[in-house]
Amino acid sequence: MANYRELKRLKERYSLLEEWYGSDFAMTEFSASSHTPQARSLADLLPEVLKEVKAPEASKLLQVQSLWEPIIGSAFLKYVAPGYFKGDELFVEVSHSALIQELQPITGTICRRINERLGKDFCSKVTLVCSGGRQRR
């Protein structure tokens, strides 16, 4: 049986959920917390996701995305992102065209860091492109 403090905490939690979701969904959210599985790290989920991916380029991109911060460093993280692979060449999307010229000298370093983490011949070349410049398939 729940004591006074536990009941008070549950009532406060329900009140917050009701305020956030409205009375229609508060009870659903309140009861769902006991059935929601604990968070899992991306590293644990990645092998399962990769099994479902058919294109080898998509699989390679997911692997690079999961390790992108240590590869690129926090200074550039919000300006560059792995965009897509064509064969073994990684196209990195850059938020502004002026950054392409500034970052061009480190493309070899990016490629080397990827290969250090994912295998010797994982990436043959890194090419910088403007974000959104690639047409979606």
N, C-alpha and C positions, 0 to 999 in steps of 0.2 A: 504494500500500500504506500502510496506517495505521501511524503510529509508536506507540511505547509510551504516550505521553501520551493520544493519541486513543483507543486501546484501553481505557486505564484509565478515561477519562471515559465512554465508552460502557458499560463494565461497571457503573460507579457509577449511571449513568442507568437501566440495566436493573434494577439492584438496587432502586432507589427505586420504579420502576414496579411491580415484583413485590411490594414491600412494600405499596404503595398499592392496587393492583388485584387482587393475588393471582396465583399462577402461571398460572392459566387464561387471564387476559386481558393479562398483562404483555407478551407477545410481540406481540400485536395492537396494543397501544398503542405499543410501541416502534417497530414498523414503520410505524404510521400517521403518525407525525410527519413523515416525509419526503413524504407524500402530502397532508397537510392544507394547504389554501391559506392564504396569509397573511391576517391579519385585515384587514377593510375597514371604513372608517368608516360610520356610519349615514347620513351625508349622501350617500355614494356609493351606498348600497343603497336609499335612500328612493324615488328615481324608479322603480326596478324594482318595489318593493312597491306603490307607488301605482297602477301600471298594473293590478295584480290586484284592487285594491279597487273594489267596485262602488258602494257608497253614498257620496255626496258628503260626508256628515257624518263617515264613518269616515276618508275621505281627509283632511279638514280636521283631524280629531283627531290623526292621525299627524304632520301637519306641525307642529302646535302642540307635541306631545310632543317632537319632535326639537329644538325651540328653547326648551323650558320653563325651563331654568335661567337663561339670560340674561333671560328675560321676567320671572320671578318673583323672582329673586335668591336667593343661597345661604341667607339667613336663614330664608326660609319654605319652602325646597325640601322638607324632610322632613315638612311639615305640610299642604301643599296640592298637588293634582295635577289636571291637566285630566281631567275625567270623560267628557263627551260633548257633542256639539253637537245642538241642535234648530234646524234652519235655520241662521241666522247667530248664534244665541245660544250661548255657551259656558257649560256648567255645570262649575264647578270644585269638586272634592270636597275637603272640609276634614276633618282628622282629629278635630276636637272641635267640638262645637256652640258653645262659648264663643268660638272663633276667628272664627266668622261675623260676630259683631258687631264684633270688633276689626278685621277685614280689609275690612269693607263699604266704608269710605272709599276704598280703593285699587282698587276694581273698575274704575273708569274708567281708571286708569293702566294696569292690566293689559290692558284692551281696546286702549288706545292703543299700547302696546308690541307687541302682537300685530299690529295693523294696520301699524305701522312696518316690521315685519320681513316680513310676508306679503301685504301689499296693503291699499289704502285701505279697502275695504269687506269685509274678510275676516271680521271679528267686529263685530257690532252691539251686543252687551251681554254682560257677564259676571255670572253668578248663582252665588252660593256655596251649596253644599248639603253636608250631612253625608256622609262616606264610607259607601258601602254602602247609602245610602238609596234608591237607584234599583233597581227590580226588573230583573233580567236578562231579556232577551228570549229 
